Amino acid sequence: MEKRFAIAMDVGGSHITSAIVDLSEMKVFEESLFKVSFDSNLPTAEVMDFWENAIRTLLEKSEVGKLSGIALAVPGPFDYDDGTCWIKDQDKYENFYGLNIKDLLRERFDFDLDFPIVFENDATSFGKGEVYKNMENLPKNVMAITLGTGLGACFIENGKIVSTGFTVPTNGEIWDLPYKNGIAEDAVSLRGLLSNYQNLSGIQANNGLELYILAINGDKKALEAFQLFGEDLAEIVLPWLNSFNANMLVIGGKIANAGDLFLNSFREKAKQSGIEIELILSTNNETTALLGAASLLYKA
């Protein structure tokens, strides 16, 4: 089989991580990883200078002669089929609203019109990347979630995203599901975690790292805040694991780094519900997202 290669890019509000991906074996060449930080609210041309430099750097560093495409993991709102950015009022990519990223890239590179430039949601890319990291996962029903400033989710069956039907929530999203007196993201996100601690202790922690340090140093209220977080996560996720008949749950995002502090309470809730699930904790979101985005170019 002829080797096929792509450039994959994880596009964040303050950085881009990119690498060469072997599409034949679905492997990220980690030695090719290139990360650059920048202010995405700069004028469009200046931001695209960073993007162009990232791509050219990879092409120069690698020995890949011919690319089979470029795949980008991008946050929404975004038209992932057309390539148009609809991000607005999120303090990132403010000058990209309504612009077509395919056109912006073709202005910089001599790509044919049929050269594949594909896009995937960043949370979805993470979930698919976890599946494609081990090809034995392809036949499984997988639910993947990202825990950070927000709550991302996706549902994957046979390596494909499922976002419609009765087994998954609307658009495959759980962040806006009704929960307690608000929505799921109010409880299961960084602000939910910090809110737990403030409600328990009357003290407002400055950030997640501060709360994590308090917890690992034995602060009882901080430990309880994480325990409640795990219980809330279970209340939100378990019904959909059951509905989707999921074999695997993948948890990523920055809060996943504190998994030891909230997964015990999550597992206890799952046990009480009679749900047995393979649980994977991922702490390498960027490389995983690159692989997930590149999976759009994978041909079995």
SULNOR-V888919 format. One record per residue. BURIAL is I if it has 24 or more other C-alpha atoms within 12 Angstrom, else O. Layout:
burial
BURIAL
BURIAL
This chain:
burial
O
O
O
I
I
I
I
I
I
I
I
I
I
O
I
I
I
I
I
I
I
I
I
O
I
I
I
I
I
O
O
I
I
I
I
I
O
I
I
I
I
O
O
I
O
O
I
I
I
I
I
I
I
I
I
O
I
I
I
O
O
I
O
O
O
O
I
I
I
I
I
I
I
I
I
I
O
I
O
I
O
O
I
I
I
I
I
O
O
O
O
I
I
O
I
I
I
O
O
I
I
I
O
I
I
O
O
O
O
O
O
O
O
O
O
I
I
I
I
I
I
I
I
I
I
I
I
I
I
I
I
I
I
O
O
O
I
I
O
I
I
I
I
I
I
I
I
I
O
I
I
I
I
I
I
I
I
O
I
I
I
I
O
O
O
O
O
I
I
O
O
I
I
I
I
I
I
O
O
O
O
O
O
I
I
I
I
I
I
I
I
I
I
I
I
I
I
O
O
O
O
O
O
O
I
O
O
I
O
O
I
I
O
I
I
O
O
O
O
O
I
I
I
I
I
I
I
I
I
I
I
I
I
I
I
I
I
I
I
I
I
I
O
I
I
I
I
I
I
I
I
I
I
I
I
I
O
I
I
O
I
I
I
I
I
I
I
O
I
I
O
O
O
O
I
O
I
O
I
I
I
I
O
I
I
I
I
I
I
I
I
I
I
I
I
I
I
I
O
O
